[in-house]
Structures are given as C-alpha cells and as structure tokens.
Amino acid sequence: RFRILVIGNANAGKTTIVEKVCHAQGREPVYLNVSDLDSKLEPSASRGNHEIEHQFQYPTAHGFVFHDSCGFEAGGAVELQKVKDFIDNRAKGGQLKDQLHAIWYCLPTSNDRGMTNAEMSLFESGTGNVPIIAIFTKMDALDQVARNQLMFNDDDLSCEEIEEQVPNLAMAMFQEKYLKRLEEVKHKPRYVVLLRDMNKEDTNCDELIVRTSQALDHDTLKLFCLSILRIDIDSRIKQVISR
C-alpha cells in the first residue's frame, strides 16, 4: 500500500484531489481498522473534527491509503506536533506498507491573505525523509483576479488580448505571493504542483502523480505511482467509449 498524508485547511480542495486520483467522485471513503468515527473527509467551509491516525481508502483504488490532517489554520502548534509525531511514528514502521511515503500539502490560492505563518510552519520544522509536495489549489481563482485587474486597469485591451495576458499575470501574482515565501523556508517542498478547474470533469491530477513518483527514493514505490497513470488513462478511454 502507498500511504499518503493529506494536509490542508478547510475548503483547500483535499477531497476533490483524492477523489480524482482514486476515480472516486461521489463515492464514500472506507475507513480501515477504525470505529466510532465522528468525521469524514468531506468538502467543508468550516473546520471539522479530524484524527490523523484514522486511515481510509476508496474501493476504486485499493493501493492507496490516506490520512487526513486539518492543517494549521487554528491551534497550529498542537496540530503541527500531531503531524510531526505521526511522521516520526510511521518512520519507525518495520514494513514498507506501514510507513508514510509522501505528504500532499494543499494550499488554496483563492484567498486574499496568501500563506500564513501557521501554514508555513511545516516547511520550517521539516518532515524527515518523507517528501512533501506543495499543491496549490484553485489556481483558477487567481486567474480571475488577474482577469479583473486587466479589465479595470486597461480599457484599451480587447477580450481576446485580456485572455492572452491572464496566464502570465496570474503566474506573476503566484510567484510574488506564494512562491517567494517557499524559497525562504528552511525545508523546501520536493515539488510544487499547481491545480486549476478541478471542479470540471475533464481535469485530472496526472502531474501530481508524476511529481510524487519523482519525489520517491524507493523504486518499487515509484513504479506503483506511475501505474496509477496507466489505470487513469485506461479509465478515461473506457469513459469515452461508453458515451
């Protein structure tokens, strides 16, 4: 099993990412060896109850096991210590399947405040030998900010010209507001992945899977990650044929 810790504050897009990777849109996760759960990984605009030790998977992707952390928005020090303890405990696991193999840290770009010090704390404390992938979600929201800025700041631009300039301006905003901060941290993420329009049916997480594979040191785990892409492509072909 490939074990991933998914970290992110409420409404960071964690559920959508996990469901897309597992081809499980609309399906309920299955919790393993856990009873009396009081929360599930569900879309939410409010902070819910999370237990990092609870492991879950989807019937459509038995090879993946996920753990969920609610991020560091509030009570950051307590949650950060939970994450550090979890990483340390999993590092001591004797069998490869029981160890933590990767961390997906979801950071939405749909707010005005950028990344808080609490959200940056994990990059300062480090994650040992476990690679962390920084996933910036909802990049389409940043596209809209760039679009609005071009519309209001230059009346001479046509709609076509605005759309041509949106990607470059949105990327410049991202680099200034987010990427610069990551360049200053003590422990940088292994890779940075940008996701946009994840609410649309035809989008996927291929880059996330590839980057996760590239971040791994174990060849067997690398091959497992890449096998997910093959399954993904086969699934998409079947969907097209069935239409």
N, C-alpha and C positions, 0 to 999 in steps of 0.2 A: 504493500500500500504506500501511496505517496501522500505524505502528511503536510498540510499547509495551514499556517495560522493566518487568518484574515483579520486585519486590524482596520478600524475606521469608525469615525463618529457617526451618529445617526444621520441618515439620508446621504451617506457618502457613496452609495451605489454598490455596496458589497453584494447584496442579494442578486442583482442583475448580472454581475460579473460571474459569480459562482454558478448561477443557473445557465448562463451562456456556455461556459466551459463544459458543463456537465450535460448540456442539451436537456435541461430540466425545467424549462419555462412552464410555470403553472403547477408544478409538482411539489409535494411536501417532502422535506428532508427526513431521513430516517436517523434517529439517534441511536448510538451504539453503547450498550452496557451502562445506560443512564436511566434512572427512574425519577418520577415526580418532577419533571422539567416544568418550569414556570415561564419559559420564553422560547421563541424560535427565531431563527434568522429571517426576519420579515422586513419589508420596506417600512420605514417609520420616520416621522419628522421629529419625534421625541426620543429621549434617552430611555431605553428599556433595560430589563434585567438580563445580564449576560454572565455566563460561567465559562471561563476559558478552558476548563478541563472537560467540558462536555464535547464529545466528538460526534460528528454527523457526516452523512454522505447521501448521495442520491442514487436511486435504483438504476439510473441511466449511466452511471459512471462509478462502478464499484471500486475501481482502483484508487480513487481519490478519497481521502479522509480530511475533513476540515475542522478547525477550531475557530471560534469567534471571540474577538476582543472588541469592546465598545470604544476603544480609542482613549484619548487623554484630554477630552474637552473639559471635563469637570472631574474633580477628585483625581487629577492627573498623577500625582505621586503614588497614590495607592494602586491605581491600575498599572502604572509603569512597573512597580515592584512585582505585581502579579505576572506580568508578561516576562520580566527578567527571570523570576523563579520558574515559570513554566519552561522557558528556553533552557535553563540550566538543568532542570529535571529531565527533560527529554533528551538532552545531550548525553546523559548518563545511561540511556536506554541501551541494553545489550544488543538487541536485534535491530537491523536497519529499518524494519517496518514500524518500529515503535518510536523511532527518533523523529525529530522535527526536521523537515527537509527544506522548507522555504517559507518566507514570510511575504505576504502581499499586503502592503500598507496603502489603503485607499484614501486619497486626499482630494476632495471636491474643489473645483475651481469656480463654483457657482456662487461664492460669497464675496463680499467686498473687503474682508479683513485679511485675506491671504492666510499664511500659516502662522499659528500662534506658537509661543514658546513651549507650551504644553505639547503641541503636536510635534514639535521638533525634538522633544526630549529623548525619544528612542534613538535618533541619529547621534545624539551626544553620548548616550550610555553604551551603545553598541549591542550587537546580537550574537557575539561569539563567532562561531564558524557557520552559522545559518545565514544564507544570503537573503537580503531583503530587496524586494522590488518595489519601488515607489510608483504607485499607479495614480495618475492624476485623472480624475473622472470628470464628466460633464464639461468637457472642453468646448462643446457647442455653446455653452453659456458664455464663455469667453469670446467665441466668435460673434455672438450677438452684441456684446459690449463693444467690440471693435467696429462692427457694422454701424451701431448707433453713433459712435464717435465720428466716423467718416461722414455719415449723413448730416450731422449737425455742424461739423467743423468746415465742411467744404461743399457749398451749394452747387459748385460747377461740375461736380462728378456725376456721371450718369449711373444708373443702377448697375450696368454691366461693369463699369470701372470700379464701383464700390465693391462688388463681389470679387473682382480680381485682386483687390488690395486687402480684403478681410483676412485671408490666411497669414500673410506676412505680419500684419499689425497684431493679430491675435497671438502669434508666436513671440513677437517682441514683448508684448504685455506679459506673457507667461514667463519668459526669461527674466524679465525685470522683477516680477512679483514673487515668483516661486523658485526658479532655477538658481538664481543668485544666492538665495538662502541655503540651498542644498550644497552649494560649492563651499560654504563656510563651516559646515558641520564637521565634527571630529571623525565620524564614521559615515561615509557616504553610501548611499544605496548602490547595489551592484549594477542595477539598470533603472532607467526611468521610462515608463510607458504612458503614453497619452491616449485616452479613450474619449470618443465623442459619439453622440447619437446612439447610445446603447439601448435606448428605448425602441429603436427601429428593428424590425425583424431581420433585415439583411446585414446587420452588423455582427462582428464576431470578435473573439479575443485571441486570434492567431498570434499576434505579436507578443502578447503576454506569455503564451505557452512557449514560444521560441526563446524569449528572453529568460524565462525561468529555467529552461533547459540549459542555456548557455551559462547561467549563473552557478550550475551544479558542478561539483568536483567528482561525483561518482558516475561512471559511465553507464551503469545499469539504469540509474535514475534519469540520466539524460535521454536514453533510448525510450524509456517509458513515457516521458513528457512528450517527445516528438511523436510517439504512436498516437497520442490524442489528436494531433493534427490530421493524421490519416483517417481516424474514425470520424472526425469532424467533416472532412471532405466527402467521405462516403455517405454520411448522413445528409449533406446538402444535395448530393446527386440524387438520392432517393426522394427527397422532398420535391425536387424539380420534376422527376419522372412521374410522381403521383399527382401532380397538378393537372 
